[in-house]
Amino acid sequence: MAKKNKKERQIGKPNEEKKHLINPKHKNTIWTIIIVVILLIFFIVNNTRSVPDHGPYPPNYNPKTAAERIQQ
């Protein structure tokens, strides 16, 4: 009785196949699409500001004289 057949040790039906929710062949494609969509959402949310933030100006910066230099 110590030795049992492999068939007797199996739990459940021996020829039963597991049904996957997602086809394993398409799993990488689906994950890629999900990641790209998440990145696009982050990009859109990050770039929807109406006014861009300006960096610090150098000392003695005068926007009027800078505009005059560009026009010359």
PQR file of N, CA, C, O and H, with PARSE charges and radii, in Angstrom:
ATOM      1  N   MET A   1       0.808  -1.184   0.000 -0.4000 1.5000
ATOM      2  CA  MET A   1       0.000   0.000   0.000 -0.0000 2.0000
ATOM      3  C   MET A   1       0.861   1.261   0.000  0.5500 1.7000
ATOM      4  O   MET A   1       0.367   2.354  -0.280 -0.5500 1.4000
ATOM      5  N   ALA A   2       2.147   1.111   0.314 -0.4000 1.5000
ATOM      6  CA  ALA A   2       3.037   2.252   0.330 -0.0000 2.0000
ATOM      7  C   ALA A   2       3.239   2.828  -1.056  0.5500 1.7000
ATOM      8  O   ALA A   2       3.389   4.039  -1.218 -0.5500 1.4000
ATOM      9  H   ALA A   2       2.548   0.224   0.542  0.4000 1.0000
ATOM     10  N   LYS A   3       3.244   1.962  -2.055 -0.4000 1.5000
ATOM     11  CA  LYS A   3       3.405   2.421  -3.428 -0.0000 2.0000
ATOM     12  C   LYS A   3       2.032   2.614  -4.050  0.5500 1.7000
ATOM     13  O   LYS A   3       1.200   1.706  -4.065 -0.5500 1.4000
ATOM     14  H   LYS A   3       3.122   0.978  -1.924  0.4000 1.0000
ATOM     15  N   LYS A   4       1.817   3.822  -4.566 -0.4000 1.5000
ATOM     16  CA  LYS A   4       0.556   4.104  -5.239 -0.0000 2.0000
ATOM     17  C   LYS A   4       0.862   4.525  -6.663  0.5500 1.7000
ATOM     18  O   LYS A   4       1.932   5.066  -6.941 -0.5500 1.4000
ATOM     19  H   LYS A   4       2.492   4.560  -4.554  0.4000 1.0000
ATOM     20  N   ASN A   5      -0.037   4.287  -7.526 -0.4000 1.5000
ATOM     21  CA  ASN A   5       0.133   4.711  -8.902 -0.0000 2.0000
ATOM     22  C   ASN A   5       0.056   6.234  -8.991  0.5500 1.7000
ATOM     23  O   ASN A   5      -0.567   6.893  -8.159 -0.5500 1.4000
ATOM     24  H   ASN A   5      -0.906   3.847  -7.300  0.4000 1.0000
ATOM     25  N   LYS A   6       0.694   6.763 -10.002 -0.4000 1.5000
ATOM     26  CA  LYS A   6       0.665   8.215 -10.202 -0.0000 2.0000
ATOM     27  C   LYS A   6      -0.746   8.714 -10.448  0.5500 1.7000
ATOM     28  O   LYS A   6      -1.085   9.831 -10.057 -0.5500 1.4000
ATOM     29  H   LYS A   6       1.200   6.228 -10.678  0.4000 1.0000
ATOM     30  N   LYS A   7      -1.556   7.917 -11.078 -0.4000 1.5000
ATOM     31  CA  LYS A   7      -2.929   8.300 -11.364 -0.0000 2.0000
ATOM     32  C   LYS A   7      -3.732   8.457 -10.087  0.5500 1.7000
ATOM     33  O   LYS A   7      -4.608   9.318 -10.013 -0.5500 1.4000
ATOM     34  H   LYS A   7      -1.281   7.010 -11.395  0.4000 1.0000
ATOM     35  N   GLU A   8      -3.455   7.659  -9.100 -0.4000 1.5000
ATOM     36  CA  GLU A   8      -4.180   7.738  -7.839 -0.0000 2.0000
ATOM     37  C   GLU A   8      -3.763   8.959  -7.026  0.5500 1.7000
ATOM     38  O   GLU A   8      -4.557   9.462  -6.231 -0.5500 1.4000
ATOM     39  H   GLU A   8      -2.743   6.960  -9.160  0.4000 1.0000
ATOM     40  N   ARG A   9      -2.560   9.435  -7.202 -0.4000 1.5000
ATOM     41  CA  ARG A   9      -2.055  10.589  -6.449 -0.0000 2.0000
ATOM     42  C   ARG A   9      -2.587  11.923  -6.970  0.5500 1.7000
ATOM     43  O   ARG A   9      -2.579  12.908  -6.232 -0.5500 1.4000
ATOM     44  H   ARG A   9      -1.915   9.026  -7.848  0.4000 1.0000
ATOM     45  N   GLN A  10      -3.044  11.980  -8.201 -0.4000 1.5000
ATOM     46  CA  GLN A  10      -3.493  13.229  -8.801 -0.0000 2.0000
ATOM     47  C   GLN A  10      -4.794  13.674  -8.151  0.5500 1.7000
ATOM     48  O   GLN A  10      -5.682  12.874  -7.856 -0.5500 1.4000
ATOM     49  H   GLN A  10      -3.051  11.180  -8.800  0.4000 1.0000
ATOM     50  N   ILE A  11      -4.867  14.961  -7.946 -0.4000 1.5000
ATOM     51  CA  ILE A  11      -6.077  15.542  -7.383 -0.0000 2.0000
ATOM     52  C   ILE A  11      -6.928  16.035  -8.534  0.5500 1.7000
ATOM     53  O   ILE A  11      -6.416  16.683  -9.448 -0.5500 1.4000
ATOM     54  H   ILE A  11      -4.146  15.610  -8.187  0.4000 1.0000
ATOM     55  N   GLY A  12      -8.200  15.744  -8.508 -0.4000 1.5000
ATOM     56  CA  GLY A  12      -9.082  16.170  -9.575 -0.0000 2.0000
ATOM     57  C   GLY A  12      -9.071  15.173 -10.708  0.5500 1.7000
ATOM     58  O   GLY A  12      -8.562  14.059 -10.579 -0.5500 1.4000
ATOM     59  H   GLY A  12      -8.616  15.218  -7.767  0.4000 1.0000
ATOM     60  N   LYS A  13      -9.634  15.587 -11.806 -0.4000 1.5000
ATOM     61  CA  LYS A  13      -9.694  14.714 -12.977 -0.0000 2.0000
ATOM     62  C   LYS A  13      -8.366  14.755 -13.724  0.5500 1.7000
ATOM     63  O   LYS A  13      -7.819  15.839 -13.927 -0.5500 1.4000
ATOM     64  H   LYS A  13     -10.048  16.492 -11.911  0.4000 1.0000
ATOM     65  N   PRO A  14      -7.829  13.604 -14.141 -0.5600 1.5000
ATOM     66  CA  PRO A  14      -6.500  13.588 -14.761  0.2800 2.0000
ATOM     67  C   PRO A  14      -6.426  14.265 -16.123  0.5500 1.7000
ATOM     68  O   PRO A  14      -5.372  14.800 -16.466 -0.5500 1.4000
ATOM     69  N   ASN A  15      -7.469  14.267 -16.898 -0.4000 1.5000
ATOM     70  CA  ASN A  15      -7.419  14.832 -18.246 -0.0000 2.0000
ATOM     71  C   ASN A  15      -8.044  16.227 -18.319  0.5500 1.7000
ATOM     72  O   ASN A  15      -8.313  16.741 -19.405 -0.5500 1.4000
ATOM     73  H   ASN A  15      -8.325  13.832 -16.620  0.4000 1.0000
ATOM     74  N   GLU A  16      -8.265  16.812 -17.186 -0.4000 1.5000
ATOM     75  CA  GLU A  16      -8.898  18.131 -17.159 -0.0000 2.0000
ATOM     76  C   GLU A  16      -7.863  19.216 -17.461  0.5500 1.7000
ATOM     77  O   GLU A  16      -6.823  19.278 -16.807 -0.5500 1.4000
ATOM     78  H   GLU A  16      -8.047  16.394 -16.304  0.4000 1.0000
ATOM     79  N   GLU A  17      -8.142  20.068 -18.444 -0.4000 1.5000
ATOM     80  CA  GLU A  17      -7.240  21.170 -18.789 -0.0000 2.0000
ATOM     81  C   GLU A  17      -7.720  22.446 -18.137  0.5500 1.7000
ATOM     82  O   GLU A  17      -8.923  22.678 -18.014 -0.5500 1.4000
ATOM     83  H   GLU A  17      -8.988  20.017 -18.975  0.4000 1.0000
ATOM     84  N   LYS A  18      -6.782  23.270 -17.719 -0.4000 1.5000
ATOM     85  CA  LYS A  18      -7.142  24.551 -17.113 -0.0000 2.0000
ATOM     86  C   LYS A  18      -7.528  25.532 -18.211  0.5500 1.7000
ATOM     87  O   LYS A  18      -6.843  25.641 -19.228 -0.5500 1.4000
ATOM     88  H   LYS A  18      -5.805  23.082 -17.818  0.4000 1.0000
ATOM     89  N   LYS A  19      -8.618  26.238 -18.001 -0.4000 1.5000
ATOM     90  CA  LYS A  19      -9.026  27.268 -18.949 -0.0000 2.0000
ATOM     91  C   LYS A  19      -8.473  28.597 -18.453  0.5500 1.7000
ATOM     92  O   LYS A  19      -8.710  28.997 -17.314 -0.5500 1.4000
ATOM     93  H   LYS A  19      -9.174  26.150 -17.175  0.4000 1.0000
ATOM     94  N   HIS A  20      -7.741  29.264 -19.314 -0.4000 1.5000
ATOM     95  CA  HIS A  20      -7.133  30.536 -18.963 -0.0000 2.0000
ATOM     96  C   HIS A  20      -8.083  31.659 -19.326  0.5500 1.7000
ATOM     97  O   HIS A  20      -8.798  31.590 -20.325 -0.5500 1.4000
ATOM     98  H   HIS A  20      -7.548  28.939 -20.239  0.4000 1.0000
ATOM     99  N   LEU A  21      -8.079  32.702 -18.492 -0.4000 1.5000
ATOM    100  CA  LEU A  21      -8.890  33.870 -18.779 -0.0000 2.0000
ATOM    101  C   LEU A  21      -8.350  34.605 -19.996  0.5500 1.7000
ATOM    102  O   LEU A  21      -9.115  35.093 -20.827 -0.5500 1.4000
ATOM    103  H   LEU A  21      -7.498  32.758 -17.680  0.4000 1.0000
ATOM    104  N   ILE A  22      -7.029  34.681 -20.096 -0.4000 1.5000
ATOM    105  CA  ILE A  22      -6.359  35.308 -21.231 -0.0000 2.0000
ATOM    106  C   ILE A  22      -5.544  34.229 -21.934  0.5500 1.7000
ATOM    107  O   ILE A  22      -4.878  33.418 -21.291 -0.5500 1.4000
ATOM    108  H   ILE A  22      -6.407  34.285 -19.421  0.4000 1.0000
ATOM    109  N   ASN A  23      -5.605  34.231 -23.235 -0.4000 1.5000
ATOM    110  CA  ASN A  23      -4.837  33.272 -24.016 -0.0000 2.0000
ATOM    111  C   ASN A  23      -3.345  33.512 -23.760  0.5500 1.7000
ATOM    112  O   ASN A  23      -2.869  34.628 -23.968 -0.5500 1.4000
ATOM    113  H   ASN A  23      -6.146  34.890 -23.758  0.4000 1.0000
ATOM    114  N   PRO A  24      -2.604  32.509 -23.319 -0.5600 1.5000
ATOM    115  CA  PRO A  24      -1.179  32.704 -23.021  0.2800 2.0000
ATOM    116  C   PRO A  24      -0.360  33.227 -24.202  0.5500 1.7000
ATOM    117  O   PRO A  24       0.674  33.864 -23.999 -0.5500 1.4000
ATOM    118  N   LYS A  25      -0.801  32.972 -25.410 -0.4000 1.5000
ATOM    119  CA  LYS A  25      -0.075  33.457 -26.582 -0.0000 2.0000
ATOM    120  C   LYS A  25      -0.159  34.977 -26.700  0.5500 1.7000
ATOM    121  O   LYS A  25       0.743  35.607 -27.251 -0.5500 1.4000
ATOM    122  H   LYS A  25      -1.641  32.455 -25.575  0.4000 1.0000
ATOM    123  N   HIS A  26      -1.226  35.560 -26.191 -0.4000 1.5000
ATOM    124  CA  HIS A  26      -1.446  36.998 -26.330 -0.0000 2.0000
ATOM    125  C   HIS A  26      -1.135  37.772 -25.049  0.5500 1.7000
ATOM    126  O   HIS A  26      -1.374  38.978 -24.989 -0.5500 1.4000
ATOM    127  H   HIS A  26      -1.959  35.048 -25.743  0.4000 1.0000
ATOM    128  N   LYS A  27      -0.615  37.111 -24.045 -0.4000 1.5000
ATOM    129  CA  LYS A  27      -0.377  37.752 -22.753 -0.0000 2.0000
ATOM    130  C   LYS A  27       0.616  38.914 -22.861  0.5500 1.7000
ATOM    131  O   LYS A  27       0.363  39.977 -22.293 -0.5500 1.4000
ATOM    132  H   LYS A  27      -0.421  36.132 -24.095  0.4000 1.0000
ATOM    133  N   ASN A  28       1.727  38.747 -23.566 -0.4000 1.5000
ATOM    134  CA  ASN A  28       2.721  39.813 -23.698 -0.0000 2.0000
ATOM    135  C   ASN A  28       2.169  41.007 -24.461  0.5500 1.7000
ATOM    136  O   ASN A  28       2.463  42.153 -24.120 -0.5500 1.4000
ATOM    137  H   ASN A  28       1.932  37.884 -24.027  0.4000 1.0000
ATOM    138  N   THR A  29       1.386  40.751 -25.474 -0.4000 1.5000
ATOM    139  CA  THR A  29       0.792  41.841 -26.249 -0.0000 2.0000
ATOM    140  C   THR A  29      -0.168  42.646 -25.391  0.5500 1.7000
ATOM    141  O   THR A  29      -0.175  43.875 -25.455 -0.5500 1.4000
ATOM    142  H   THR A  29       1.148  39.821 -25.751  0.4000 1.0000
ATOM    143  N   ILE A  30      -0.965  41.977 -24.600 -0.4000 1.5000
ATOM    144  CA  ILE A  30      -1.925  42.670 -23.744 -0.0000 2.0000
ATOM    145  C   ILE A  30      -1.199  43.506 -22.694  0.5500 1.7000
ATOM    146  O   ILE A  30      -1.591  44.646 -22.447 -0.5500 1.4000
ATOM    147  H   ILE A  30      -0.960  40.978 -24.548  0.4000 1.0000
ATOM    148  N   TRP A  31      -0.155  42.971 -22.073 -0.4000 1.5000
ATOM    149  CA  TRP A  31       0.606  43.734 -21.078 -0.0000 2.0000
ATOM    150  C   TRP A  31       1.284  44.947 -21.716  0.5500 1.7000
ATOM    151  O   TRP A  31       1.344  46.013 -21.103 -0.5500 1.4000
ATOM    152  H   TRP A  31       0.164  42.044 -22.274  0.4000 1.0000
ATOM    153  N   THR A  32       1.788  44.798 -22.923 -0.4000 1.5000
ATOM    154  CA  THR A  32       2.418  45.912 -23.620 -0.0000 2.0000
ATOM    155  C   THR A  32       1.403  47.024 -23.883  0.5500 1.7000
ATOM    156  O   THR A  32       1.701  48.202 -23.688 -0.5500 1.4000
ATOM    157  H   THR A  32       1.739  43.932 -23.421  0.4000 1.0000
ATOM    158  N   ILE A  33       0.220  46.648 -24.319 -0.4000 1.5000
ATOM    159  CA  ILE A  33      -0.821  47.642 -24.586 -0.0000 2.0000
ATOM    160  C   ILE A  33      -1.227  48.352 -23.302  0.5500 1.7000
ATOM    161  O   ILE A  33      -1.418  49.568 -23.305 -0.5500 1.4000
ATOM    162  H   ILE A  33      -0.022  45.691 -24.477  0.4000 1.0000
ATOM    163  N   ILE A  34      -1.360  47.617 -22.216 -0.4000 1.5000
ATOM    164  CA  ILE A  34      -1.732  48.226 -20.932 -0.0000 2.0000
ATOM    165  C   ILE A  34      -0.677  49.231 -20.483  0.5500 1.7000
ATOM    166  O   ILE A  34      -1.024  50.326 -20.039 -0.5500 1.4000
ATOM    167  H   ILE A  34      -1.205  46.629 -22.214  0.4000 1.0000
ATOM    168  N   ILE A  35       0.597  48.883 -20.591 -0.4000 1.5000
ATOM    169  CA  ILE A  35       1.674  49.781 -20.166 -0.0000 2.0000
ATOM    170  C   ILE A  35       1.716  51.025 -21.043  0.5500 1.7000
ATOM    171  O   ILE A  35       1.903  52.127 -20.529 -0.5500 1.4000
ATOM    172  H   ILE A  35       0.879  47.994 -20.952  0.4000 1.0000
ATOM    173  N   VAL A  36       1.547  50.877 -22.349 -0.4000 1.5000
ATOM    174  CA  VAL A  36       1.562  52.029 -23.256 -0.0000 2.0000
ATOM    175  C   VAL A  36       0.391  52.961 -22.950  0.5500 1.7000
ATOM    176  O   VAL A  36       0.556  54.181 -22.967 -0.5500 1.4000
ATOM    177  H   VAL A  36       1.395  49.982 -22.768  0.4000 1.0000
ATOM    178  N   VAL A  37      -0.781  52.409 -22.673 -0.4000 1.5000
ATOM    179  CA  VAL A  37      -1.943  53.245 -22.346 -0.0000 2.0000
ATOM    180  C   VAL A  37      -1.708  54.001 -21.042  0.5500 1.7000
ATOM    181  O   VAL A  37      -2.047  55.181 -20.950 -0.5500 1.4000
ATOM    182  H   VAL A  37      -0.916  51.418 -22.660  0.4000 1.0000
ATOM    183  N   ILE A  38      -1.139  53.351 -20.043 -0.4000 1.5000
ATOM    184  CA  ILE A  38      -0.850  54.024 -18.771 -0.0000 2.0000
ATOM    185  C   ILE A  38       0.154  55.154 -18.986  0.5500 1.7000
ATOM    186  O   ILE A  38      -0.020  56.244 -18.441 -0.5500 1.4000
ATOM    187  H   ILE A  38      -0.864  52.392 -20.118  0.4000 1.0000
ATOM    188  N   LEU A  39       1.198  54.910 -19.771 -0.4000 1.5000
ATOM    189  CA  LEU A  39       2.179  55.960 -20.054 -0.0000 2.0000
ATOM    190  C   LEU A  39       1.556  57.130 -20.807  0.5500 1.7000
ATOM    191  O   LEU A  39       1.880  58.283 -20.525 -0.5500 1.4000
ATOM    192  H   LEU A  39       1.339  54.025 -20.214  0.4000 1.0000
ATOM    193  N   LEU A  40       0.671  56.854 -21.755 -0.4000 1.5000
ATOM    194  CA  LEU A  40      -0.017  57.930 -22.471 -0.0000 2.0000
ATOM    195  C   LEU A  40      -0.897  58.752 -21.542  0.5500 1.7000
ATOM    196  O   LEU A  40      -0.960  59.974 -21.672 -0.5500 1.4000
ATOM    197  H   LEU A  40       0.407  55.917 -21.984  0.4000 1.0000
ATOM    198  N   ILE A  41      -1.566  58.106 -20.619 -0.4000 1.5000
ATOM    199  CA  ILE A  41      -2.403  58.834 -19.656 -0.0000 2.0000
ATOM    200  C   ILE A  41      -1.533  59.748 -18.803  0.5500 1.7000
ATOM    201  O   ILE A  41      -1.883  60.910 -18.596 -0.5500 1.4000
ATOM    202  H   ILE A  41      -1.515  57.113 -20.514  0.4000 1.0000
ATOM    203  N   PHE A  42      -0.402  59.245 -18.304 -0.4000 1.5000
ATOM    204  CA  PHE A  42       0.497  60.089 -17.513 -0.0000 2.0000
ATOM    205  C   PHE A  42       1.022  61.260 -18.341  0.5500 1.7000
ATOM    206  O   PHE A  42       1.103  62.380 -17.837 -0.5500 1.4000
ATOM    207  H   PHE A  42      -0.118  58.301 -18.472  0.4000 1.0000
ATOM    208  N   PHE A  43       1.378  61.022 -19.596 -0.4000 1.5000
ATOM    209  CA  PHE A  43       1.884  62.076 -20.457 -0.0000 2.0000
ATOM    210  C   PHE A  43       0.827  63.154 -20.685  0.5500 1.7000
ATOM    211  O   PHE A  43       1.134  64.344 -20.614 -0.5500 1.4000
ATOM    212  H   PHE A  43       1.313  60.112 -20.006  0.4000 1.0000
ATOM    213  N   ILE A  44      -0.404  62.752 -20.957 -0.4000 1.5000
ATOM    214  CA  ILE A  44      -1.483  63.709 -21.210 -0.0000 2.0000
ATOM    215  C   ILE A  44      -1.795  64.517 -19.955  0.5500 1.7000
ATOM    216  O   ILE A  44      -1.965  65.733 -20.032 -0.5500 1.4000
ATOM    217  H   ILE A  44      -0.653  61.785 -21.015  0.4000 1.0000
ATOM    218  N   VAL A  45      -1.873  63.859 -18.806 -0.4000 1.5000
ATOM    219  CA  VAL A  45      -2.167  64.565 -17.554 -0.0000 2.0000
ATOM    220  C   VAL A  45      -1.047  65.545 -17.220  0.5500 1.7000
ATOM    221  O   VAL A  45      -1.315  66.649 -16.749 -0.5500 1.4000
ATOM    222  H   VAL A  45      -1.735  62.871 -18.744  0.4000 1.0000
ATOM    223  N   ASN A  46       0.185  65.161 -17.455 -0.4000 1.5000
ATOM    224  CA  ASN A  46       1.322  66.017 -17.127 -0.0000 2.0000
ATOM    225  C   ASN A  46       1.400  67.242 -18.044  0.5500 1.7000
ATOM    226  O   ASN A  46       1.866  68.295 -17.609 -0.5500 1.4000
ATOM    227  H   ASN A  46       0.403  64.264 -17.838  0.4000 1.0000
ATOM    228  N   ASN A  47       0.961  67.132 -19.284 -0.4000 1.5000
ATOM    229  CA  ASN A  47       1.120  68.210 -20.244 -0.0000 2.0000
ATOM    230  C   ASN A  47      -0.150  68.994 -20.520  0.5500 1.7000
ATOM    231  O   ASN A  47      -0.234  69.660 -21.551 -0.5500 1.4000
ATOM    232  H   ASN A  47       0.583  66.277 -19.638  0.4000 1.0000
ATOM    233  N   THR A  48      -1.123  68.941 -19.655 -0.4000 1.5000
ATOM    234  CA  THR A  48      -2.362  69.672 -19.874 -0.0000 2.0000
ATOM    235  C   THR A  48      -2.410  70.984 -19.096  0.5500 1.7000
ATOM    236  O   THR A  48      -3.480  71.578 -18.968 -0.5500 1.4000
ATOM    237  H   THR A  48      -1.055  68.399 -18.817  0.4000 1.0000
ATOM    238  N   ARG A  49      -1.307  71.435 -18.590 -0.4000 1.5000
ATOM    239  CA  ARG A  49      -1.278  72.723 -17.895 -0.0000 2.0000
ATOM    240  C   ARG A  49      -1.459  73.844 -18.910  0.5500 1.7000
ATOM    241  O   ARG A  49      -0.994  73.754 -20.047 -0.5500 1.4000
ATOM    242  H   ARG A  49      -0.437  70.952 -18.695  0.4000 1.0000
ATOM    243  N   SER A  50      -2.147  74.907 -18.476 -0.4000 1.5000
ATOM    244  CA  SER A  50      -2.395  76.012 -19.402 -0.0000 2.0000
ATOM    245  C   SER A  50      -1.171  76.935 -19.500  0.5500 1.7000
ATOM    246  O   SER A  50      -0.880  77.455 -20.577 -0.5500 1.4000
ATOM    247  H   SER A  50      -2.524  74.980 -17.553  0.4000 1.0000
ATOM    248  N   VAL A  51      -0.461  77.142 -18.397 -0.4000 1.5000
ATOM    249  CA  VAL A  51       0.699  78.033 -18.401 -0.0000 2.0000
ATOM    250  C   VAL A  51       1.925  77.234 -17.967  0.5500 1.7000
ATOM    251  O   VAL A  51       1.925  76.655 -16.880 -0.5500 1.4000
ATOM    252  H   VAL A  51      -0.698  76.720 -17.522  0.4000 1.0000
ATOM    253  N   PRO A  52       2.957  77.193 -18.785 -0.5600 1.5000
ATOM    254  CA  PRO A  52       4.161  76.460 -18.374  0.2800 2.0000
ATOM    255  C   PRO A  52       4.912  77.218 -17.277  0.5500 1.7000
ATOM    256  O   PRO A  52       4.912  78.448 -17.240 -0.5500 1.4000
ATOM    257  N   ASP A  53       5.534  76.473 -16.410 -0.4000 1.5000
ATOM    258  CA  ASP A  53       6.335  77.089 -15.352 -0.0000 2.0000
ATOM    259  C   ASP A  53       7.649  77.588 -15.948  0.5500 1.7000
ATOM    260  O   ASP A  53       8.294  76.891 -16.731 -0.5500 1.4000
ATOM    261  H   ASP A  53       5.534  75.474 -16.440  0.4000 1.0000
ATOM    262  N   HIS A  54       8.034  78.807 -15.564 -0.4000 1.5000
ATOM    263  CA  HIS A  54       9.288  79.375 -16.036 -0.0000 2.0000
ATOM    264  C   HIS A  54      10.363  79.144 -14.983  0.5500 1.7000
ATOM    265  O   HIS A  54      10.097  79.168 -13.781 -0.5500 1.4000
ATOM    266  H   HIS A  54       7.509  79.373 -14.928  0.4000 1.0000
ATOM    267  N   GLY A  55      11.557  78.925 -15.451 -0.4000 1.5000
ATOM    268  CA  GLY A  55      12.672  78.708 -14.542 -0.0000 2.0000
ATOM    269  C   GLY A  55      13.154  80.019 -13.951  0.5500 1.7000
ATOM    270  O   GLY A  55      12.643  81.081 -14.306 -0.5500 1.4000
ATOM    271  H   GLY A  55      11.773  78.906 -16.427  0.4000 1.0000
ATOM    272  N   PRO A  56      14.107  79.965 -13.076 -0.5600 1.5000
ATOM    273  CA  PRO A  56      14.634  81.189 -12.460  0.2800 2.0000
ATOM    274  C   PRO A  56      15.424  82.014 -13.488  0.5500 1.7000
ATOM    275  O   PRO A  56      16.154  81.472 -14.318 -0.5500 1.4000
ATOM    276  N   TYR A  57      15.259  83.298 -13.407 -0.4000 1.5000
ATOM    277  CA  TYR A  57      15.972  84.197 -14.316 -0.0000 2.0000
ATOM    278  C   TYR A  57      17.326  84.565 -13.700  0.5500 1.7000
ATOM    279  O   TYR A  57      17.477  84.535 -12.478 -0.5500 1.4000
ATOM    280  H   TYR A  57      14.666  83.738 -12.733  0.4000 1.0000
ATOM    281  N   PRO A  58      18.304  84.909 -14.532 -0.5600 1.5000
ATOM    282  CA  PRO A  58      19.599  85.325 -14.005  0.2800 2.0000
ATOM    283  C   PRO A  58      19.477  86.686 -13.312  0.5500 1.7000
ATOM    284  O   PRO A  58      18.514  87.415 -13.551 -0.5500 1.4000
ATOM    285  N   PRO A  59      20.421  87.023 -12.480 -0.5600 1.5000
ATOM    286  CA  PRO A  59      20.370  88.330 -11.805  0.2800 2.0000
ATOM    287  C   PRO A  59      20.399  89.465 -12.826  0.5500 1.7000
ATOM    288  O   PRO A  59      21.008  89.332 -13.887 -0.5500 1.4000
ATOM    289  N   ASN A  60      19.756  90.556 -12.514 -0.4000 1.5000
ATOM    290  CA  ASN A  60      19.678  91.758 -13.355 -0.0000 2.0000
ATOM    291  C   ASN A  60      18.999  91.489 -14.689  0.5500 1.7000
ATOM    292  O   ASN A  60      19.311  92.157 -15.675 -0.5500 1.4000
ATOM    293  H   ASN A  60      19.261  90.665 -11.652  0.4000 1.0000
ATOM    294  N   TYR A  61      18.091  90.543 -14.749 -0.4000 1.5000
ATOM    295  CA  TYR A  61      17.373  90.233 -15.983 -0.0000 2.0000
ATOM    296  C   TYR A  61      16.230  91.224 -16.138  0.5500 1.7000
ATOM    297  O   TYR A  61      15.454  91.458 -15.212 -0.5500 1.4000
ATOM    298  H   TYR A  61      17.837  90.000 -13.948  0.4000 1.0000
ATOM    299  N   ASN A  62      16.148  91.797 -17.327 -0.4000 1.5000
ATOM    300  CA  ASN A  62      15.073  92.732 -17.635 -0.0000 2.0000
ATOM    301  C   ASN A  62      14.384  92.251 -18.905  0.5500 1.7000
ATOM    302  O   ASN A  62      15.000  92.247 -19.970 -0.5500 1.4000
ATOM    303  H   ASN A  62      16.778  91.607 -18.080  0.4000 1.0000
ATOM    304  N   PRO A  63      13.109  91.841 -18.814 -0.5600 1.5000
ATOM    305  CA  PRO A  63      12.443  91.287 -19.995  0.2800 2.0000
ATOM    306  C   PRO A  63      12.278  92.311 -21.118  0.5500 1.7000
ATOM    307  O   PRO A  63      12.220  91.922 -22.285 -0.5500 1.4000
ATOM    308  N   LYS A  64      12.199  93.616 -20.803 -0.4000 1.5000
ATOM    309  CA  LYS A  64      12.031  94.625 -21.855 -0.0000 2.0000
ATOM    310  C   LYS A  64      13.291  94.725 -22.713  0.5500 1.7000
ATOM    311  O   LYS A  64      13.200  94.785 -23.939 -0.5500 1.4000
ATOM    312  H   LYS A  64      12.246  93.932 -19.855  0.4000 1.0000
ATOM    313  N   THR A  65      14.445  94.743 -22.092 -0.4000 1.5000
ATOM    314  CA  THR A  65      15.685  94.840 -22.858 -0.0000 2.0000
ATOM    315  C   THR A  65      15.965  93.535 -23.621  0.5500 1.7000
ATOM    316  O   THR A  65      16.557  93.563 -24.700 -0.5500 1.4000
ATOM    317  H   THR A  65      14.519  94.694 -21.096  0.4000 1.0000
ATOM    318  N   ALA A  66      15.541  92.406 -23.064 -0.4000 1.5000
ATOM    319  CA  ALA A  66      15.720  91.139 -23.761 -0.0000 2.0000
ATOM    320  C   ALA A  66      14.863  91.111 -25.027  0.5500 1.7000
ATOM    321  O   ALA A  66      15.302  90.591 -26.053 -0.5500 1.4000
ATOM    322  H   ALA A  66      15.060  92.384 -22.188  0.4000 1.0000
ATOM    323  N   ALA A  67      13.652  91.661 -24.969 -0.4000 1.5000
ATOM    324  CA  ALA A  67      12.790  91.710 -26.145 -0.0000 2.0000
ATOM    325  C   ALA A  67      13.372  92.655 -27.194  0.5500 1.7000
ATOM    326  O   ALA A  67      13.254  92.394 -28.392 -0.5500 1.4000
ATOM    327  H   ALA A  67      13.296  92.084 -24.135  0.4000 1.0000
ATOM    328  N   GLU A  68      13.989  93.734 -26.763 -0.4000 1.5000
ATOM    329  CA  GLU A  68      14.609  94.673 -27.714 -0.0000 2.0000
ATOM    330  C   GLU A  68      15.809  94.019 -28.423  0.5500 1.7000
ATOM    331  O   GLU A  68      16.027  94.250 -29.612 -0.5500 1.4000
ATOM    332  H   GLU A  68      14.084  93.946 -25.791  0.4000 1.0000
ATOM    333  N   ARG A  69      16.570  93.218 -27.701 -0.4000 1.5000
ATOM    334  CA  ARG A  69      17.732  92.547 -28.306 -0.0000 2.0000
ATOM    335  C   ARG A  69      17.280  91.514 -29.355  0.5500 1.7000
ATOM    336  O   ARG A  69      17.945  91.328 -30.374 -0.5500 1.4000
ATOM    337  H   ARG A  69      16.393  93.031 -26.735  0.4000 1.0000
ATOM    338  N   ILE A  70      16.185  90.868 -29.106 -0.4000 1.5000
ATOM    339  CA  ILE A  70      15.682  89.882 -30.073 -0.0000 2.0000
ATOM    340  C   ILE A  70      15.229  90.562 -31.348  0.5500 1.7000
ATOM    341  O   ILE A  70      15.444  90.033 -32.438 -0.5500 1.4000
ATOM    342  H   ILE A  70      15.644  91.018 -28.279  0.4000 1.0000
ATOM    343  N   GLN A  71      14.607  91.726 -31.232 -0.4000 1.5000
ATOM    344  CA  GLN A  71      14.085  92.438 -32.411 -0.0000 2.0000
ATOM    345  C   GLN A  71      15.201  93.035 -33.261  0.5500 1.7000
ATOM    346  O   GLN A  71      14.982  93.289 -34.445 -0.5500 1.4000
ATOM    347  H   GLN A  71      14.433  92.156 -30.346  0.4000 1.0000
ATOM    348  N   GLN A  72      16.348  93.260 -32.725 -0.4000 1.5000
ATOM    349  CA  GLN A  72      17.431  93.909 -33.490 -0.0000 2.0000
ATOM    350  C   GLN A  72      18.005  92.986 -34.449  0.5500 1.7000
ATOM    351  O   GLN A  72      18.926  93.349 -35.180 -0.5500 1.4000
ATOM    352  H   GLN A  72      16.526  93.054 -31.763  0.4000 1.0000
TER
END
